[in-house]
Amino acid sequence: MKKLKGITITAAITVGVVLLYPAGVHAGIFDDVDFKDLPQAVQKTINDQAAGGKIREIERETEDGTTFYEVDITKDGKRMEFKVSDTGKLLTQPMTTAERAAQKVRDKTSGLIDNDLTVEELSPEAQATVKKETAGGKITEIEQEKEDGLTFYEVEFEKDGEDREIRVDQAGKVVKRDN
């Protein structure tokens, strides 16, 4: 009887972990953060860059063991993004989607980077979703991101006069929408 009870408990825990783990991993990939929860040095850098503007969103991201914050602001009527290290160092200057796209073209032309994708390079499921979500708009950037062994596509586009962004997994599910 004790052995059967132990097996039942072990089975219940295993099922719980298997069912909840993917949701936990999925939820932690794009971690929105409240300004008040940021380290003081990060808050100062964000305030300096957003002066006179409005902070729209702050995401904590970790790549190759390095944590940084991607900050989305509206300033002077323009939507801009920049990155700040967890120590408060400004990693990228605030840029609009158009400015960032132009910078990528310059970098790509000079051979500095080549991580942009085309819609045709995505999984068929992701292609269908991206085409549907961006219909009537113009895609400005598609990047592949990998977190915890999962692959996602970050798609930036302009539609109806607004800069927009979606994150799509390989199965074609929109896991984050920002517009």
Phi, psi and omega in degrees: 000315179298320181296318179295320178297317178297320179294319180297315179296315179300317180297318180297317179295316180300314180298317179299315179296315181297319182285323185270334184303310181301323179295320179294317178296314182299317182291330185275353185291317181241091191265101175291143185231141173279141181307316183297340181269359182277153172300150183306317182296323178291317177303316181298313180298317179296314179300319179298316183284329183266005184312124180083001181240188181239130176281121181268318185199147174229126178242136173266128179231149176232124177230127179053038178080002180254126180265137176212171181240129174260122187246131180247121182231164168242124183217133181054036179076006181244142175272130184224158175228150171207167181239144181229135178289167179289353175261358178099002180283133176288118183268323177223143178290149175300131180217148173283170178301317180296317179296319180294320178296318178296319178298318180297320178298315179298315181295319181294317180298323181274359178084009182287321180220160173201059181249005177283146179245163170256163179303322183295340180275354180276165175298154181305321180294316179293322177303312182300316180294314181298316179298319180293313184292328185260004182306130180084002180239190180230121178286129179255339181194140171227123178235146176266134177235142177237129179221129176050038177081000179256146181252135178228157176242126176262118185244120176253136181206163177250131180208135180054038177075011181236147171280133181226162180211138172228155172240127186236136176274175184295336179279356178092009180273132174284115182263346177202140179229133179223109178213000000 
